[in-house]
Amino acid sequence: MIIRPRRLRVTATMRNFVQETRVSPAMLVYPLFVREGRGMVEEIESLPGQYRYSPDTLPRVLEKVAAAGVNAVLLFGIPEKKDELGSSAWAEDGVVQQALREGKRQFPDFIYITDVCLCEYTSHGHCGLVRDGYVDNDATLPLLAKTALSHVQAGADIVAPSDMMDGRVGAIRAELDRQGFFNTAILSYAVKYASAFYGPFREAAGSVPSFGDRRSYQMDPHNRREAVREVALDIDEGADLVMVKPGLPYLDVLREVAEKSPVPVGSYSVSGEYAMIKAAAQRGWLNEAAAVCEAATGIFRAGADFLITYHACELASWMKEGRL
Ligand code: PBG
């Protein structure tokens, strides 16, 4: 039966009854930027409505996120000090580690996911160790494993490697197991394309590469089959959850991965997707709520089990109002 308003006088209840795609706030993840310092709540120019928090102000936003009905956050760190190795990434009193301890103490029920990567921490802005002008994949692995371990020791429930080095999921799994953290899950950015849509994020996190680009480790947008292979490899190494990133430009990839993956698949609607809608809405060129609901519906219809989005809190309330 196809129910459309012109055929029947359809109530919202009837429409919901036959809807193929159903969503809930439990499927949303809210990304948050934490920077070093105190008393800081700083709006991000390239992401209007998003802020950088210091560890002590983070609980203020966590309270709002909880009130919106979102259960999971993804933390990104912006350190004071960057160096060649990205050593602030695994510092015991690093910014993400501090934020985790503070957050866990005041809001223990959230699912704390941490982004594991070096690009915010390295002076050159690359996601791995640079040697002779190239990113050295294998030499980066122990540094990522150390970073993931220090996040888990500070309270992370799930670690999410986004660096795209080959073998990092296996290296992280081995290190966590060695230290007895058998139950900590790994969410792999298994399918992460080299995308122009990360532009606003790099401004937000100060992680623009000082030379070259990320095409030697992120995926080529022309390739779809490669996505299925990346997922299989990461699951083999121990990934518990995977994601496809960005969101809207890669719905075909998401669909295919969702059909084939034996583990839950997320979609990351990235900074550029948020910024585009925000910018157009600010000019009155489109209706923000309607556009965000439609885009999220598309992502869920394509097969996402969860969605990481800067619109998570608004989306949760729009879901509760039955707008998608
Ligand atoms: C770190 C990382 C990036 C994003 C998530 N983790 C930036 C990049 O790879 O350049 C992008 C997120 C977004 O654009 O919202 N490697």
Boltz pocket constraint, residues with backbone or C-beta under 6 A from the ligand:
constraints:
  - pocket:
      binder: B
      contacts: [[A, 115], [A, 117], [A, 119], [A, 127], [A, 162], [A, 163], [A, 197], [A, 198], [A, 199], [A, 200], [A, 201], [A, 202], [A, 207], [A, 214], [A, 269], [A, 270], [A, 271], [A, 272]]
      max_distance: 6.0
